[in-house]
Amino acid sequence: MKVLLVEDEPELRRSIRMYLQEEGFLVESAVDFPTALEKAEIQAYDAVLVDITLPKGNGLDIVRALQKGNPLTGVIIISAKGSLEDKVMGLELGADDYLPKPFHLPELVARLRALIRRKQHNGQRTLQVEELRIIPDDKLVEVRGERVDLTLIQFELLLFLVTNKDRVLSRSAIVEHVWGDMAERMDHDNFLYSHMKNLRRKLEEKGCKDRIGTIYGLGYRFNSQA
């Protein structure tokens, strides 16, 4: 699950990022309004954590942009500005939750996971496609009840494909979602092909139907009917 953290306070940004990464999230960060807005407009995130008070702008304008361009992205406002007016404004603009500082990191993770379930998985803790079962919160993949050992990258690839099942996803969209800022330094075709090949192999070894279709010249599609 990919998260954009918009926070200008260095120590808080570092602690949130490290904790989320330990919990299995892929985290990118932005320290000011222009950087955050650019990332939010060109990349897809499962959720965005945004402070209201930012250098060179206001976090509420990022909420507006996300609501307009990426309405399925979950938004949690994290801010020391605890007035009722700020909270109401953020929620009315389209934010899904509001967490005043200071807060406990386990609570932030719990809210993130619940939010992503609501926005992308219809509130379900488990995703099921016939013999394939995914529990995103636990990073667990099973085929007919037997666990499939995947790397974090392979898990994120599979989750992204299943979340967007029956849709063609371009190579660039997949790479940007899974690798984020590192995507610019990668050989997209070879790197993605290698990970996708290993993912397919591990699923097939457990008896899963080959549902990951290659759309030549475009990208990949996870077929719910194989």
ZIQUI-V496692 format. One record per residue. N is the residue number from 1. RES is the residue in one letter. SS is DSSP state (~ for helix, > for strand, _ for the rest). NEAR is the number of other ideal C-beta (glycine too) atoms within 10 Angstrom. Layout:
BEGIN
n=N res=RES ss=SS near=NEAR
n=N res=RES ss=SS near=NEAR
END
This chain:
BEGIN
n=1 res=M ss=_ near=24
n=2 res=K ss=> near=23
n=3 res=V ss=> near=23
n=4 res=L ss=> near=24
n=5 res=L ss=> near=23
n=6 res=V ss=> near=26
n=7 res=E ss=_ near=24
n=8 res=D ss=_ near=18
n=9 res=E ss=_ near=14
n=10 res=P ss=~ near=9
n=11 res=E ss=~ near=8
n=12 res=L ss=~ near=16
n=13 res=R ss=~ near=19
n=14 res=R ss=~ near=12
n=15 res=S ss=~ near=13
n=16 res=I ss=~ near=22
n=17 res=R ss=~ near=18
n=18 res=M ss=~ near=12
n=19 res=Y ss=~ near=15
n=20 res=L ss=~ near=20
n=21 res=Q ss=~ near=13
n=22 res=E ss=~ near=10
n=23 res=E ss=_ near=17
n=24 res=G ss=_ near=16
n=25 res=F ss=_ near=21
n=26 res=L ss=> near=19
n=27 res=V ss=> near=20
n=28 res=E ss=> near=18
n=29 res=S ss=> near=19
n=30 res=A ss=> near=22
n=31 res=V ss=_ near=16
n=32 res=D ss=> near=13
n=33 res=F ss=~ near=20
n=34 res=P ss=~ near=12
n=35 res=T ss=~ near=16
n=36 res=A ss=~ near=28
n=37 res=L ss=~ near=21
n=38 res=E ss=~ near=11
n=39 res=K ss=~ near=19
n=40 res=A ss=~ near=23
n=41 res=E ss=~ near=13
n=42 res=I ss=~ near=9
n=43 res=Q ss=_ near=18
n=44 res=A ss=_ near=15
n=45 res=Y ss=_ near=24
n=46 res=D ss=_ near=25
n=47 res=A ss=> near=24
n=48 res=V ss=> near=27
n=49 res=L ss=> near=27
n=50 res=V ss=> near=28
n=51 res=D ss=_ near=22
n=52 res=I ss=_ near=22
n=53 res=T ss=> near=15
n=54 res=L ss=> near=24
n=55 res=P ss=> near=10
n=56 res=K ss=_ near=12
n=57 res=G ss=> near=15
n=58 res=N ss=> near=14
n=59 res=G ss=~ near=28
n=60 res=L ss=~ near=21
n=61 res=D ss=~ near=16
n=62 res=I ss=~ near=28
n=63 res=V ss=~ near=24
n=64 res=R ss=~ near=15
n=65 res=A ss=~ near=16
n=66 res=L ss=~ near=24
n=67 res=Q ss=~ near=14
n=68 res=K ss=~ near=10
n=69 res=G ss=~ near=11
n=70 res=N ss=_ near=16
n=71 res=P ss=_ near=10
n=72 res=L ss=_ near=11
n=73 res=T ss=_ near=23
n=74 res=G ss=> near=25
n=75 res=V ss=> near=28
n=76 res=I ss=> near=19
n=77 res=I ss=> near=27
n=78 res=I ss=> near=23
n=79 res=S ss=> near=21
n=80 res=A ss=_ near=13
n=81 res=K ss=_ near=15
n=82 res=G ss=_ near=10
n=83 res=S ss=_ near=10
n=84 res=L ss=~ near=7
n=85 res=E ss=~ near=8
n=86 res=D ss=~ near=19
n=87 res=K ss=~ near=17
n=88 res=V ss=~ near=11
n=89 res=M ss=~ near=16
n=90 res=G ss=~ near=23
n=91 res=L ss=~ near=15
n=92 res=E ss=~ near=10
n=93 res=L ss=~ near=17
n=94 res=G ss=_ near=16
n=95 res=A ss=_ near=24
n=96 res=D ss=_ near=20
n=97 res=D ss=> near=19
n=98 res=Y ss=> near=19
n=99 res=L ss=> near=16
n=100 res=P ss=> near=14
n=101 res=K ss=_ near=13
n=102 res=P ss=_ near=8
n=103 res=F ss=_ near=12
n=104 res=H ss=_ near=9
n=105 res=L ss=~ near=14
n=106 res=P ss=~ near=10
n=107 res=E ss=~ near=10
n=108 res=L ss=~ near=19
n=109 res=V ss=~ near=18
n=110 res=A ss=~ near=12
n=111 res=R ss=~ near=20
n=112 res=L ss=~ near=22
n=113 res=R ss=~ near=19
n=114 res=A ss=~ near=16
n=115 res=L ss=~ near=18
n=116 res=I ss=~ near=22
n=117 res=R ss=~ near=18
n=118 res=R ss=~ near=14
n=119 res=K ss=~ near=17
n=120 res=Q ss=~ near=20
n=121 res=H ss=_ near=16
n=122 res=N ss=_ near=8
n=123 res=G ss=_ near=9
n=124 res=Q ss=_ near=12
n=125 res=R ss=_ near=13
n=126 res=T ss=_ near=14
n=127 res=L ss=> near=20
n=128 res=Q ss=> near=12
n=129 res=V ss=> near=17
n=130 res=E ss=_ near=13
n=131 res=E ss=_ near=17
n=132 res=L ss=> near=22
n=133 res=R ss=> near=18
n=134 res=I ss=> near=21
n=135 res=I ss=> near=14
n=136 res=P ss=~ near=24
n=137 res=D ss=~ near=16
n=138 res=D ss=~ near=10
n=139 res=K ss=_ near=15
n=140 res=L ss=> near=14
n=141 res=V ss=> near=26
n=142 res=E ss=> near=17
n=143 res=V ss=> near=19
n=144 res=R ss=_ near=11
n=145 res=G ss=_ near=8
n=146 res=E ss=> near=12
n=147 res=R ss=> near=11
n=148 res=V ss=_ near=20
n=149 res=D ss=_ near=9
n=150 res=L ss=_ near=19
n=151 res=T ss=_ near=12
n=152 res=L ss=~ near=13
n=153 res=I ss=~ near=15
n=154 res=Q ss=~ near=20
n=155 res=F ss=~ near=21
n=156 res=E ss=~ near=24
n=157 res=L ss=~ near=24
n=158 res=L ss=~ near=24
n=159 res=L ss=~ near=23
n=160 res=F ss=~ near=20
n=161 res=L ss=~ near=21
n=162 res=V ss=~ near=20
n=163 res=T ss=~ near=20
n=164 res=N ss=_ near=18
n=165 res=K ss=_ near=14
n=166 res=D ss=_ near=11
n=167 res=R ss=_ near=12
n=168 res=V ss=_ near=13
n=169 res=L ss=> near=18
n=170 res=S ss=> near=14
n=171 res=R ss=~ near=18
n=172 res=S ss=~ near=12
n=173 res=A ss=~ near=17
n=174 res=I ss=~ near=22
n=175 res=V ss=~ near=21
n=176 res=E ss=~ near=19
n=177 res=H ss=~ near=22
n=178 res=V ss=~ near=21
n=179 res=W ss=~ near=20
n=180 res=G ss=~ near=18
n=181 res=D ss=~ near=11
n=182 res=M ss=~ near=13
n=183 res=A ss=~ near=17
n=184 res=E ss=~ near=10
n=185 res=R ss=~ near=7
n=186 res=M ss=_ near=12
n=187 res=D ss=_ near=9
n=188 res=H ss=~ near=16
n=189 res=D ss=~ near=10
n=190 res=N ss=~ near=9
n=191 res=F ss=~ near=16
n=192 res=L ss=~ near=21
n=193 res=Y ss=~ near=14
n=194 res=S ss=~ near=11
n=195 res=H ss=~ near=19
n=196 res=M ss=~ near=20
n=197 res=K ss=~ near=11
n=198 res=N ss=~ near=15
n=199 res=L ss=~ near=21
n=200 res=R ss=~ near=17
n=201 res=R ss=~ near=9
n=202 res=K ss=~ near=18
n=203 res=L ss=~ near=22
n=204 res=E ss=~ near=13
n=205 res=E ss=~ near=10
n=206 res=K ss=_ near=17
n=207 res=G ss=_ near=10
n=208 res=C ss=_ near=22
n=209 res=K ss=_ near=15
n=210 res=D ss=_ near=10
n=211 res=R ss=_ near=22
n=212 res=I ss=> near=21
n=213 res=G ss=> near=15
n=214 res=T ss=> near=12
n=215 res=I ss=> near=12
n=216 res=Y ss=_ near=6
n=217 res=G ss=_ near=7
n=218 res=L ss=_ near=11
n=219 res=G ss=> near=19
n=220 res=Y ss=> near=22
n=221 res=R ss=> near=18
n=222 res=F ss=> near=22
n=223 res=N ss=_ near=14
n=224 res=S ss=_ near=12
n=225 res=Q ss=_ near=9
n=226 res=A ss=_ near=14
END
